[in-house]
Amino acid sequence: MEILSFLLSLFTHTLLLNFSIFHFPSISAHRTNHGDFLRCLSRRINDFTVETRVIHTSKDSSFFSILNSSIQNPRFSVLETPKPVSIITPVQATDVQSTIICARLHGVHVRTRSGGHDYEGFSYIAKNRPFVVLDLRNLRSITLDVDNRTGWVQTGATLGELYYEIGKSSKSLAFPAGLFPTVGVGGQFAGGGYGTLMRKYGLAADNVIDAHIVDASGRFLDRQGMGEDLFWAIRGGGGSSFCVVLSWKIRLVEVPSTVTVFKVEKTSEKEAVSVINKWQYVADKVPDDLFIRAMLQRSNETAVYASFPGLYLGPVSYLLALMEEKFPELGLEIGDCREVSWIESVLWFVNEESIDDLRKRKRTSRSFKGKDDFIQKPIPRTAIRELWRRFYAPEARLAKIILTPFGGKMSEIAEYEIPFPHREGNVYEIQYLAYWKEEEDKNKTDTEKYMRWVKSVYDFMTPYVSDSPRGAYVNFRDIDLGIYGLGMNMKKTKYEVGKIWGVKYFKNNFDRLVDGAWKDTECRADLGWYFFNTDSPDKLMGTYNLRRGISPLQSELEALIWAMQCMIRHNKLVMVFQTDCSDVVKMVSKPEEWPAFSTLLDEVDRCKRRFTSFNIMHIPRTNNTKADKLAQSARDLPTDVYYVNSISPVWIPELL
């Protein structure tokens, strides 16, 4: 069989919305089209009863209570924080579609909020431009299929509401997501999402199997409709970057009817440092049924302590035997343990008593600033000791340092499976958090000392953490890593600026999320294709600086046409074409659904008729490396390129 893999060196699905969430061009308030947007939205809803539940402007008495109710970092509640010009609280999917359509039509910037736990408030703040908040609180239904171990969860639901429904429905099923019940599933799943089951089952995003979304054109799509590229991106690529996710289909996981929770505390600096040091060598290597966190914090004005809370998926007798074998230094005793059901373990970790507490939507009263790192080899005792002593600073009275173990399932999943890349090779993730009372936010000088404490700890840890890049978890978003508009080098493209922090969150997956070939300042796109025959040694390859089309999809089609023409000229007429752009497959299969590309699709059809046998199929980009390398080679050359040959070009001799 003769096969050709081709690649246009850009990623087509995610460009439309990805940059909008970080890019803040300056637009004065009087130039906003907010009024036109509201009139458009009102006409599309066309029901006054529904409209009053959906559209909230600053003139409404409920506006600020709705805005503030889901601000889970109170430092963004201060007067100087930019406020939205309106809040949209949709009650059905068509309300979301109407919001996106009207916002796009009238140039209105949209922020999407699920639970409001974004570390930097990005789900309800935009700088230097008017914006609206699309608050999904009313889209919170949860439907579980216990027999098939699946469920549909709307984005406005919280983790607590999801856990509540699971706990009521089954004693042997669970879901691997975060600890805190007020966190919205939308942001959690979109960024990855991990908790006590991560070593056994991976991230929340690893267990998402379908989704319903509204794309930038206002279309309602499921996994099949959006394509595998976009479905890949929304599971770990960061909230609201690519579309509005309405609901997620999740895979529920098995847990035993009896699990064991435990906690050990160490108040002596010498003992705590020794146990944390040992923890580094065992926490990621113990069986994946066992999850043990390490934490540092203050117990009062002067005392520091280390705690080791954990979960074991089994009875206490098995746990004690395992700990005696693997981690006797912790000194775990039966009095430190408690046998419970999985849903009771969820309550235990957040100090709640009743399962009904999981459904309560609470607003925190503490402001915070956080940073995080990934540790790939144990840090020295001297570094642990210094972290302990940092807690004696006055501004650390409410601070925490949290060490979360990896290993297990986290090391088994390849870093390219979803955008979250921090997998094998990471021993643990470490988070540095400073908290303070909400009333202190009234004076910025009072809060800056807490920011400095976090930064000083982060700076101190530089020699001990991952580098090239220094990794970060997108759900622990850190504005200090970079943002559009703040000290931005205007000589660089948005891609180049975004990559500064994008590779820290996504490593090599950043270029799949937003491919570097599609840059604002360039007039060419780069194509590569690689032909091979499964029944003979015949090979052929091509690379070309293609004139850039007005959109990525136009250039993708032009790339396909060129590849088809090359095969026709070489009399290769029984062909299977492979592409990592799922939309190209859809366009060729159902051209009538893509009228905007009719001219190019007509040319594709004319070329198709020249083939004796023609087929086109989608493959993952990871299976398209040779075509990718050819495409990128054209990008890197300073001159125009048109190369078709049976041997590798001299500038990439390692291709074959």
C-alpha positions, -999 to 999 in steps of 0.1 A, spaced: 0 0 0 13 35 -9 9 60 19 17 97 21 18 116 54 16 153 50 17 182 75 13 219 73 35 232 100 8 248 122 -20 236 145 -53 247 131 -79 241 158 -67 262 186 -57 295 171 -90 314 172 -94 317 209 -61 307 225 -44 341 224 -75 361 234 -74 350 270 -40 365 277 -38 394 252 -52 427 265 -50 455 239 -60 489 252 -95 498 243 -112 528 261 -146 522 277 -165 546 255 -156 526 224 -171 494 236 -199 478 217 -215 465 249 -249 481 242 -250 464 208 -239 431 224 -267 433 249 -294 441 223 -281 412 202 -283 388 231 -317 400 242 -331 395 207 -317 360 205 -330 350 239 -364 365 231 -379 357 265 -381 383 291 -385 358 320 -354 340 309 -335 372 300 -337 386 335 -321 354 348 -294 355 322 -283 391 317 -270 411 346 -255 446 342 -239 468 368 -272 486 372 -289 455 385 -291 451 423 -278 415 421 -248 423 399 -221 426 426 -234 397 447 -232 375 416 -197 388 408 -183 384 443 -200 351 452 -174 331 431 -143 352 437 -123 326 455 -92 348 460 -105 379 478 -75 401 468 -93 405 435 -124 419 452 -108 453 459 -122 484 442 -92 489 418 -97 454 402 -113 458 368 -150 448 368 -170 433 339 -196 455 322 -221 427 325 -224 391 337 -241 364 317 -255 334 336 -269 311 309 -295 285 319 -293 264 287 -268 257 260 -284 281 235 -277 310 259 -240 302 257 -242 300 219 -260 333 217 -234 349 240 -205 338 219 -222 347 186 -231 382 198 -198 388 214 -180 379 183 -203 399 161 -198 431 182 -162 426 193 -169 420 230 -142 403 251 -155 373 271 -142 356 303 -156 322 313 -161 313 349 -169 280 365 -160 280 402 -139 311 404 -107 295 417 -83 308 391 -52 317 411 -48 350 393 -86 357 388 -84 353 350 -119 338 349 -134 371 360 -108 398 353 -95 414 321 -70 443 320 -74 475 299 -105 465 280 -142 462 287 -153 426 291 -182 404 301 -181 374 324 -199 342 312 -207 326 345 -218 290 341 -231 285 377 -266 275 364 -252 248 342 -245 223 370 -264 191 363 -248 158 369 -260 125 355 -243 92 364 -245 58 347 -233 35 374 -236 4 354 -214 17 327 -192 36 351 -196 69 333 -212 103 339 -220 136 323 -210 167 344 -219 202 334 -191 228 337 -208 249 363 -209 220 389 -184 219 417 -162 190 426 -181 187 458 -214 184 439 -199 157 417 -185 138 447 -218 140 465 -237 124 435 -211 97 433 -212 90 470 -250 88 469 -250 64 439 -222 40 447 -199 28 474 -173 14 450 -169 42 424 -150 75 426 -134 101 404 -98 113 405 -100 150 408 -90 177 434 -96 179 471 -115 211 476 -153 208 471 -159 244 459 -136 241 429 -155 242 396 -151 212 374 -147 235 343 -113 249 352 -102 218 371 -107 194 342 -95 219 316 -61 223 333 -56 187 344 -69 183 379 -52 161 405 -59 148 440 -55 117 462 -63 92 434 -38 106 409 -12 79 415 -38 52 409 -58 67 380 -40 99 368 -56 133 364 -92 142 361 -85 152 324 -70 117 318 -105 104 326 -125 126 304 -139 106 274 -162 131 257 -174 167 260 -200 191 247 -187 225 237 -196 258 220 -168 268 197 -159 303 186 -185 303 158 -212 294 183 -216 258 171 -226 231 196 -202 202 192 -194 168 208 -161 149 206 -168 137 171 -179 171 159 -150 190 173 -123 165 162 -95 148 181 -72 178 180 -95 201 198 -106 173 222 -70 168 230 -65 205 237 -94 211 261 -81 183 285 -52 201 301 -46 230 278 -61 256 303 -96 269 309 -115 289 282 -85 290 258 -102 272 229 -140 271 234 -166 271 261 -170 236 275 -206 230 285 -203 195 300 -178 166 303 -183 129 300 -162 112 326 -150 77 333 -157 67 369 -130 46 386 -132 16 410 -123 20 447 -126 -6 475 -155 -3 499 -130 3 527 -101 28 524 -79 42 551 -70 78 558 -42 88 581 -21 117 592 12 120 611 27 152 624 63 160 633 70 191 654 107 187 659 128 203 631 154 176 631 129 148 629 107 166 603 136 173 581 148 137 583 113 123 575 107 147 546 141 137 532 131 100 534 96 108 519 113 121 488 128 87 481 97 66 487 65 86 480 66 82 442 78 46 444 53 29 468 24 10 453 -1 32 435 -28 24 461 -9 47 485 -9 85 484 11 104 510 15 142 509 40 162 529 32 197 542 50 225 561 31 252 580 28 270 613 7 258 642 8 291 661 29 323 662 62 306 668 58 268 661 64 251 628 54 215 620 54 190 592 23 169 585 19 138 563 -18 132 554 -25 102 532 -50 78 516 -46 41 512 -70 21 490 -75 -8 514 -78 -17 550 -56 -4 578 -39 -37 585 -26 -38 549 -15 -2 552 5 -7 584 23 -37 570 32 -17 538 44 13 557 65 -8 580 82 -22 549 85 9 528 85 39 551 90 30 587 106 64 594 72 80 594 62 61 625 27 54 614 5 38 641 -30 25 642 -41 55 662 -31 78 633 -55 59 609 -92 57 602 -110 32 580 -137 49 560 -155 47 526 -141 67 497 -167 95 500 -159 97 538 -122 101 529 -132 132 508 -149 147 538 -119 138 560 -94 157 539 -114 189 540 -125 186 577 -162 182 569 -186 160 587 -216 155 565 -219 145 528 -244 174 525 -215 198 532 -200 189 498 -228 207 480 -224 240 499 -209 268 478 -187 288 501 -166 318 495 -131 318 511 -122 347 534 -84 344 529 -65 359 500 -34 341 487 -5 340 463 9 308 450 38 295 429 48 259 422 77 238 409 84 202 398 111 182 416 129 156 395 155 145 421 154 148 459 165 181 473 192 181 500 185 182 537 200 217 539 173 229 515 145 212 535 159 228 567 159 262 550 123 258 540 114 250 576 131 281 588 114 303 563 82 298 583 95 319 612 91 350 591 60 370 604 44 370 569 45 332 569 21 328 598 -6 313 575 17 301 548 19 265 535 43 244 514 27 214 499 46 184 484 24 162 462 39 128 451 39 116 415 48 82 402 23 54 396 -2 61 369 13 96 365 45 81 352 28 56 329 9 82 308 31 98 281 36 135 284 20 141 250 -13 122 257 -29 154 268 -15 189 271 -5 184 308 32 172 303 46 167 338 48 129 339 76 104 341 107 118 357 89 140 382 93 129 418 68 154 432 52 188 427 59 215 453 36 245 459 44 276 479 14 295 492 11 326 514 -23 334 529 -36 365 546 -68 380 559 -92 396 534 -92 429 553 -55 433 547 -62 438 510 -73 473 517 -37 484 519 -15 471 491 16 477 512 4 452 537 -1 425 512 32 430 492 51 414 521 33 381 515 40 383 478 77 388 485 78 358 509 64 335 482 88 349 456 118 346 480 110 309 485 105 303 448 139 320 441 156 300 468 144 268 452 158 276 417 188 252 419 167 223 430 138 222 406 132 213 369 148 235 344 149 241 306 121 249 312 113 254 348 79 237 349 47 250 363 11 237 365 -14 257 346 -41 252 372 -18 270 396 -15 299 372 12 324 381 11 358 364 48 364 373 57 339 346 45 363 319 14 378 304 6 398 272 7 435 277 28 436 308 64 446 298 57 429 264 84 432 238 64 446 209 90 434 184 81 398 192 50 380 179 23 368 203 35 333 197 71 342 208 59 361 239 34 334 248 61 307 245 81 323 273 56 310 298 37 285 276 66 260 276 67 261 314 31 250 316 30 227 286 67 219 276 68 205 240 30 204 239 29 242 236 38 240 199 9 216 194 -15 239 212 -3 269 191 20 260 163 48 285 158 45 285 120 13 306 121 29 339 133 14 373 129 44 388 110 50 360 84 35 357 50 44 320 44 33 287 59 55 256 56 45 222 42 61 189 44 50 155 31 66 120 32 56 92 8 63 55 15 52 21 2 45 -6 27 53 -32 1 85 -18 -13 114 5 -4 101 34 -25 102 67 -7 96 103 -18 94 135 2 87 172 -3 89 205 15 77 239 4 74 275 16 37 277 8 21 312 4 2 317 36 -36 316 32 -60 339 50 -67 311 76 -49 280 88 -76 258 72 -72 274 38 -35 267 39 -41 231 51 -63 225 19 -37 241 -3 -11 218 13 -32 188 5 -37 199 -31 0 203 -36 7 169 -21 -20 153 -44 -6 171 -75 29 158 -66 16 122 -64 -2 125 -97 30 138 -114 49 108 -101 21 84 -112 13 74 -76 -25 68 -82 -34 43 -55 -30 64 -24 -38 67 13 -32 103 25 -26 107 63 -29 141 81 -29 152 117 -56 178 109 -90 162 115 -108 191 99 -92 183 65 -106 148 66 -140 162 74 -138 188 47 -128 162 20 -155 137 32 -184 162 34 -174 193 13 -211 205 13 -207 213 50 -178 238 43 -192 262 17 -166 289 26 -139 266 11 -159 255 -19 -133 267 -45 -105 248 -29 -126 217 -22 -136 217 -59 -99 215 -68 -95 187 -43 -123 168 -60 -108 173 -94 -75 159 -82 -93 130 -65 -108 119 -98 -73 114 -112 -66 87 -86 -74 50 -92 -79 47 -54 -80 76 -29 -84 76 8 -77 102 35 -74 95 72 -65 113 105 -35 103 125 -20 117 157 7 143 152 31 121 171 28 96 143 36 122 117 72 131 128 89 129 94 64 152 76 67 175 107 104 176 104 103 184 67 78 212 73 98 227 101 130 226 80 113 249 54 104 273 82 140 275 94 156 283 60 161 320 51 152 315 14 122 301 -6 121 263 -7 105 239 -32 120 205 -27 108 171 -40 131 141 -41 137 106 -30 166 115 -6 166 137 24 175 174 18 211 182 28 198 204 57 181 174 74 202 144 66 190 125 97 154 122 84 158 86 70 
